[in-house]
């Protein structure tokens, strides 16, 4: 994280075993940048996809594109890859636009559609879990990935060869330089 301007509300947790820590109740991010490495992004996304449909979820980045792969549970598990650029929706969500879809490492868009392996079926339509699939894109609500209540609007995303750089609000002068 770099150049963050945020407010954090917390409440005192009931003491158990002598621990009198605080629990984060709400985080409101006004501006700043955060970098998420691909391994961490895989871990953050995994709980938000339907576990009965998807296993071995993995995220990679290369050449300005994001690739999500895993195994879709059909009669036999089928390996899939969805690859494409990432942009920001008007409401600050991340949109992965499917540029290519592979089934068992073969570029077979028609077969993928026939098997129900488009982004909508891979992610499901569970906006309340933070990931929503549409015909040719996955929409991810970054505020729902953190495992705690976070409010903020992502205004920019940059795909690097090691992860995603998210900008919340308007970054302070020098915030992007500090995060590299």
KAQUIZI-V675485 format. One record per helix or strand of 2 or more residues. SS is the DSSP state (~ for helix, > for strand). FROM is the first residue (numbers start at 1). TO is the last residue. If there is no record, write none. Layout:
BEGIN
<<SS FROM TO> <SS FROM TO>>
END
This chain:
BEGIN
<<> 2 12> <> 22 37> <~ 38 46> <> 54 62> <> 65 73> <> 77 84> <> 86 88> <> 94 97> <> 100 103> <> 106 107> <~ 109 114> <~ 119 123> <> 125 126> <~ 127 129> <> 131 134> <> 137 140> <~ 142 144> <> 150 151> <> 154 159> <> 163 168> <~ 175 178>>
END
